[in-house]
Amino acid sequence: MADVSEVLMSVLSTIRVPRPGDRVHKDECAFSFANPEAEGGIYVCMNSFMGFGTQYVERHHTKTGQRAFLHIKRTRKAQDKDTNSDPSKRQPTRFGIGIEGGFDVEQEQYEEEVKIVLFPDKQEVTLDDLATMPDVVRERLSLSIAGLKSADSVCHTLQVQQWDGEVRQVSRHAAELSQLDNGVKIPPSGWKCDVCGLEENLWMNLSDGKVLCGRRYFDGSGGNNHALLHYQQTGYPLAVKLGTITPDGADVYSYEEDDMVLDSKLPEHLAHFGIDMMTMEKTEHTMTDLEIAANQRLGEWEVIQESGATLQPLFGPGLTGMRNLGNSCYLNSVMQVLFTVPDFQRKYVSNIEKIFSNAPTDPTQDFKTQVAKLGHALLSGEYSRPAFDPEDDSSEPRGDQLGIAPRIFKALVGRGHPEFSTNRQQDAQEFFLHFINMVERNCRSGENPSEAFRFLVEERILCEQSNKVKYTQRVDYIIQLPVPMDQATNADELQEAERQHEEAEAAGVLPPPMPRACIPFDACLEALSEPETLTDFWSSAVQAKTTASKTTRFASFPDHLVIQIKKFTFGLDWVPKKLDVSIDVPETLDLSSLRGTGLQPGEEVLPEVAPPPLMTPDVEVKGILGSHGNEDDDSLYSPLLSPVLDDSIVSQLYEMGFPPEACKKAVYCTGNTGIDAAMNWVMGHMDDPDFSAPMVLPCGSSEPGSTPTDAISEEHLATIVSMGFGRDQATRALRATGNVLERAVDWLFSHLDDLESMEPPPGPRVRDGDEKYELFAFISHMGTSTMCGHYVCHIKKDQQWVIFNDHKVCASEKPPKDLGYLYFYRRVTE
């Protein structure tokens, strides 16, 4: 051991002890999905704390000169049969992670072995060997090893941050809740909905004692929304779930606060209707019980298998599953589809050695490195192997596979984003566009795979008063198809079902299930091509607002076309709802009838005259002119100082109850493109911390409240630039937000459209070709809204449809092409 002691003495100064705030990557290799449970374990650099698999540890040693690595190998413990036999020791009782009674952390199921490995000779030092080392060596190594073992890894912190889904706030309505003296007394059992007679999922309104059924769940179970409808009619805010009342409390929901809450006067409020909390026992699942059960069921194959069939698991290259990291199925589905596109394969997988060689010191924060790592893992087949159950003596492979858990990738692409940085369910379409935007920002030179989806949209506006036209083009990556419900081929069946539903409700019995509306795909295309009426169009020809019609066509056709079925609308409570429709989406498409023609002979163009600026109460004329003009000559007027907003759209949003500043931001950030686009922006930014704050315009440093250039933090600039934004964009964001990093990041993601004006136009980087396409993939959503449910994708590989359900990959027997949400087509080459 003398030689080893000498080596350790020579590298002792490079061995660090982890401190609070250090990023420790001990669960996932920076360049692959090797981990401590894998055959070769993982090597953690004892200087940078980066983790590397067997394949890449020597690369790091050669590049950096670091020699000391802590090798970590974990083996699964045999499960205690006594523990398994006691459900109370296995089932979570609290909807939380990292807390007593919450979901288990899998690390507790492993035994861990560690040793120091010295490169390049791979000399090993065990914990027992440390006892023979000099004191200075033993003490430094012991501290470093103990620190690395006890430190939470970056992946663990991101995945299992301690949280408690049961923590609830006291309702602001509880203290002064008004209760009617209507003589209503609720019996201790035998409840049913006052409207439909349902006997489960019942809620009693704490103002008038009405017993009504709750909301319908994503799988069709639950209630019929009568408790919610009652709140909308009466405004009575609090309801308690019957069957959950015990001496310790109950489930109380506040409709006005849209959350589960605590009622500080619950015993008093229940006693008003004759309910004694001390005598009540729990007979219904609490909302926490149901959320725990839903989270446990989410990974079960039978929930979303096709028509109850037993599907054949598939393994091999291009058939690698992705682990669900907690509502990450939207990300899994999108990335599976993207890496079937040749452009993404060439950019990231074919160039993987070059990308890895040019990776920065911390490759976990490099976009190209992590995308290449993910693409290689999905296509190589290295991780597409059956998962064996160590407790199954037969050692037969199960339907699921080892797959990959893209924790570093998810953290990187979601960093700074108010939605994708969370573990909440998200919209797959929004993530697709978010990822494409990141690709665009990171491919300013060289091959850009997002060009495969990029196309030009031609918009023709006809002023009906002057008969003059205006043609504009814009870049897009996805086409949204409306769903014309009035074109359902089974309209008679739907009307009869609606009539029976109304009769059942009037009779107080359970209504029959509603049939699914069948919509022809051609009807969706026709709805897309129909002219849209603009009632408040400002015509430069007549210098006034008038009526115009807008027609949308393709100015170019991309190599790969993405079609979104606009299934989601808004319910009475402004929660996104999904239309239950079946659309006969074809395997092949010919969209030649939707190609734009451009300006035609005989058409007269509207003159290029800007409309008058919209004056809002909080903007004065002086503020508009500023240093860019004067009261006699405003020819230097800058729209950045006072945006031209469509006041009709602002008014519509305001009438819906949204804050006025948020309404202005929505119209500004969507470029006056209409109420639908503005509404989508509002729903996507309601959780932003500055949602209701005054609109901050992207002005220069002369704007009041802006930050001078010399006050911009270089550290903040570097952080934002590392996320793929340009230095000018980062500077602009920091100036607009008072040099606060978190606000600057939020500002950037809220102003992506504005940032495009800072970059050179894409120019000729728009591909065009034949208008004929064939379907190669589609993503399906299960659930009532984009905020809940589950995503899976189907991809055609070698003329066979394959279903990717997170880490389970199987041959599809009956691909439900009529129920998809996003459809991916590729151009048919003759």
Disulfide bonds with the S-S distance in Angstrom:
none
